[in-house]
Amino acid sequence: MTVSIAATTDVTSAMHAVGIAARAAAQVLARTGTDAKNRALLAAAAAIRSDAAIILKANATDMAQATARGTTGAMIDRLKLDAARVEAMAKGLEEIAALPDPVGSVAAEWTRPNGLNFKRVRTPLGVIGIIYESRPNVTADAGGLCLKSGNACILRGGSESFNSSRAILNCLRHGLVAAGLPEAAIQMVPVADRAAVGIMLGMHEFIDVIVPRGGKGLIARVQAESRIPVLAHLDGNCHVYVDGAADLAMARKIVMNAKLRRTGVCGAAETLLVDRACMATHLKPLVTDLLDAGCEVRGDAEVQQIDPRVKAAVEADWATEFLDAIIACRIVDGVDAAIEHIETHGSHHTESIVTADAATAERFMACIDSAILLHNASTQFADGGEFGFGAEIGIATGKLHARGPVGVEQLTTFKYVVHGDGQIRP
Amino acid sequence: MTVSIAATTDVTSAMHAVGIAARAAAQVLARTGTDAKNRALLAAAAAIRSDAAIILKANATDMAQATARGTTGAMIDRLKLDAARVEAMAKGLEEIAALPDPVGSVAAEWTRPNGLNFKRVRTPLGVIGIIYESRPNVTADAGGLCLKSGNACILRGGSESFNSSRAILNCLRHGLVAAGLPEAAIQMVPVADRAAVGIMLGMHEFIDVIVPRGGKGLIARVQAESRIPVLAHLDGNCHVYVDGAADLAMARKIVMNAKLRRTGVCGAAETLLVDRACMATHLKPLVTDLLDAGCEVRGDAEVQQIDPRVKAAVEADWATEFLDAIIACRIVDGVDAAIEHIETHGSHHTESIVTADAATAERFMACIDSAILLHNASTQFADGGEFGFGAEIGIATGKLHARGPVGVEQLTTFKYVVHGDGQIRP
């Protein structure tokens, strides 16, 4: 794409105007009570329902343009809205309204011998930048979660969903106005221009946190370019380890669910590790279940001997997030070899151990440095809703601030509020 | 400084070797129990006491070299060790040993209706990079805090304190060996070369967090260059606001302490804001106390009328961290004007309000976006020890992860540990 210097300057000024307005709105939101935020969310949900036809018409425009450009498959599916998906957005906003408000809650309180009373009070982060791709429903979900947590947000959706997102944004802004809140609390980047993303990633004076939602290319670009803290995960290369002490029936159920319940989610299992101690009894049923369900299995030499349908795994398979009905499978010598494999090839997202031996489970969970470790449960539970957080804006694998599902509580920071009666420091 | 390409390559390989060793040590430390870590800390404290003469001799070498280079004043004072400062390092390590171990503690636990039990368990961050200037005692403090929190650390002290720091490091490593822990848990950058800092700031595959300890130039450089998350504060431009409803005697005591107890700490007050509502009664005693104690007062026009010794404040004074016996002073129209001044000119570190009106105090504390807000207490309480955290590695003003004093708990992250009995996701 060729961008003239004049055009870039215009984009920069437009983006800075967005940043200034967001900062001002964030100051208002930080002082806004729960009731007003909930009123805005419920009014936005109502507006999405009453504007359903307008949203679907805008989406039809986006779909027609995308089809004309030759877009197909998963990309078109992500872009498409229908009555059920519009209703799901409205319902999602109502569910966010029903969540507890994290802002102002006291996460800790203590009093020192000198009488000073300390409170650690949750406060909004400030301004959150959301960069996403074709799914227009992210506009409603992300806008709603940021609003509930008292943050202003700057949304940068994919250009292919621009009309759909703008129609949804109108509903969100209707809600803000209805509740007497600043419209700039939820803004969309005004330009469908790739330069805008680069400018956004450099706006550290206006944006406190960036949350990218989309494919690996987007996440990698944001992580590489941004000087603003990023909450995200690059890969969800999740593992299931079936230990020698695993109940076979449980292992079969968990492996099938972890891999195949939905293959396109970040909590889907991508590698199955089977303990040599139960290879004779467990490996064949586990692999046969997967193969019979249409899953491609890429195995090491021992796994290949189980069934002629098993393909040979190559080294890269151990580090691949297939996001498809494909699983890598390897025999390991016990829990320590499983830990070693996961620490070497994993992405610090979500790992599950199936075992009846509690000590083995504790070792697995203590030694692996991933955001989520599960014992006798499917990796597909890696989801804010399943954690009880309500909606989530994504899953983070970084070590700072938030790890795992990022819900409204994870979109806050805190301040210390200290009450005294004249204390001075000796 | 001229660095040949060959020399830079050597520094890079040396630094990467340090990083690899630190990562390996971090894996061991993450699995190390409290007892072993405490044994290492206590053995290190004992070694510092028994090696006192060696440490002081190394320090004399550093002092002689610094003096020969013409170093004077505060820099020499920071560099200098004596018997009392050596003993303080040993005692500091013992105090760190006595702190509760944050690693493994369960910060939250809940069970979902499907029977899944969730625990949020504290874990070490991994590898922490500490970049500091001339104070050799940071070697012991930072090394001890990182060890207690289960983190490996890479220390890069100022070249002027190299011999002192190396002697202290020997004692820390003696402690590690005595407790059977890897020596690479605490490493010093092997080269007294400015290039090492730049390489360290780019080592995101080996270092999880950077903590800079030193002057504004160092912090600014680290924040500008690092792609690794930084826990730090650039400025401690702290304010005391004396409200119209302030008790005068309390206000006098707090203002004097906040400004003059120690002027070189980040929690020292730099600007005094006085409510117009109490100007007639409170301003003169507050300003006179400061002037009589030898503090320079830089006031607006109204403050200058109080005493001929008051100098005229210029715009830059409102944003300056003097770190000296100098204070800027201004009359404001009530709490909202105080909030506006602090949000405009402040550094989000620590602010105090003196008032007998609880509602005014709550407004001040709710509306200002600083890490620490105090009511009727001195800003000099901005310190991990005063918070009850034990020792601190610094104070952070960023919004992500840790804000305020950074003690052992703030040097941890967490993982979710989830126990089930065969749950799969519907």
Interface residues (C-beta under 8 A of the other chain):
Chain A: Q27 A30 R31 W110 R112 L116 F118 T123 L125 G126 D208 V209 R227 P229 D247 M250 K253 I254 M256 N257 A258 R261 E343 A361 M365 A366 C367 D369 S370 A371 I372 L373 L374 H375 N376 A377 S378 Q380 F381 D383 E386 F387 G388 G398 K399 L400 H401 R403 G404 T413 F414 K415 Y416 V417 V418 H419 G420 D421 G422 Q423 I424 R425
Chain B: Q27 A30 R31 W110 R112 L116 F118 T123 L125 G126 D208 V209 R227 P229 D247 M250 K253 I254 M256 N257 A258 R261 E343 A361 M365 A366 C367 D369 S370 A371 I372 L373 L374 H375 N376 A377 S378 Q380 F381 D383 E386 F387 G388 G398 K399 L400 H401 R403 G404 T413 F414 K415 Y416 V417 V418 H419 G420 D421 G422 Q423 I424 R425
